[in-house]
Each structure stands twice: as C-alpha cells, then as structure tokens.
Amino acid sequence: MMDRETINGMIKSLGLVFGDIGTSPIYTLTVIFLLTKPSQAHVLGIISLIIWTLIIVVTVEYAWLAMSFGQKGEGGTIVLKEIITPLLKSGRQLTFVTLLSYIGISLLFGDGVITPAISILSAVEGITLVPGLEGTEQWELVLIAAFIAILLFAFQKKGTEKVAWTFGPL
C-alpha cells in the first residue's frame, strides 16, 4: 500500500504536468477525428503517435538538450541565448539569435496566456455531456470557466503545491 506522501505527490504531479503537456493530446485527438473517420487502426496509430511524440519531445528537448546546455541545471530560451552569445562572430549573427530568442519568449508568453483559458473552457464544455445539462448555454460555460480561472489565480499566490493539489483531481 502506498503511503500518504506518495499519493499526494502523484496527485500534485498530475495537476502540474497534465495542466500543460497533457492537454495537447486532447486537442490533437479532437482535430484529427474531425478530419478522419475513427477506426481501431486510426485510434491506435494516433495514440501511438502522441505517446511517442511526448516521449521524444520531453526526453530530447527538455531532459537532454535544454538541461545539457543550461547553467547550474537551468534551461530555457534566455539561458540558451546567453550561452551562445559569446560564440557569435558578427553583429548579424547576434541580431538573428536575439530575434529568435524574442520569438521563443513571445511564444512562451502566448502559451502561458492561452493554455489555461483553452484548458479550462474545454473541461467546462464537458458539462454538456452530462444528462440533463445538454442545453447549457455558451455564455453559462464561459461564466463557469471564468469563475474557475479566478479561483485558479486566487490559489496560485499560495504556491504551486496548493494549486496542484486543488486542480490535480480536476
């Protein structure tokens, strides 16, 4: 039997990891099955593709590339730019790398803004699948999603642990 600390850690991990990386397969499945007819072969192929993509992206990009180039275990766009800057030979190269860094940081900010909104709204839209709630209006779903987002940001100031514990089961 697992101890309480292990179970708490598992729930918090679900809240943190699947709050971002885990939502992408949901959107992927939705879009793919709008384009193709769901069959057993398609489902297995797409799930395999998603699993291997997540494994490869996380292993290669985060665990190996970013951390091996990081400073004291830190990675990310800014750290990578700071490491590569002394190796550049011309002003044009520096300008190009700086531009790429700005684009990377902008994408990170954009992802940080849009992911919570899409994730919360997608989860709330599941209410329409509950018998008796199929007729829930769009504005009601948006209102519920806004309420959850406000709760999330209110809990966020208390630390990642509280947010993960609260939203992990959701």
C-alpha positions, 0 to 999 in steps of 0.5 A: 500500500502506498503511503500518504506522501506518495499519493499526494505527490502523484496527485500534485504531479498530475495537476502540474504536468497534465495542466500543460503537456497533457492537454495537447493530446486532447486537442490533437485527438479532437482535430484529427477525428474531425478530419478522419473517420475513427477506426481501431487502426486510426485510434491506435496509430494516433495514440501511438503517435502522441505517446511517442511524440511526448516521449521524444519531445520531453526526453530530447528537448527538455531532459537532454538538450535544454538541461545539457546546455543550461547553467547550474541545471537551468534551461530555457530560451534566455539561458540558451541565448546567453550561452551562445552569445559569446560564440557569435562572430558578427553583429548579424549573427547576434541580431538573428539569435536575439530575434529568435530568442524574442520569438521563443519568449513571445511564444512562451508568453502566448502559451502561458496566456492561452493554455489555461483559458483553452484548458479550462473552457474545454473541461467546462464544455464537458458539462454538456455531456452530462444528462440533463445539462445538454442545453447549457448555454455558451455564455453559462460555460464561459461564466463557469470557466471564468469563475474557475480561472479566478479561483485558479489565480486566487490559489496560485499566490499560495504556491504551486503545491496548493494549486496542484493539489486543488486542480490535480483531481480536476 
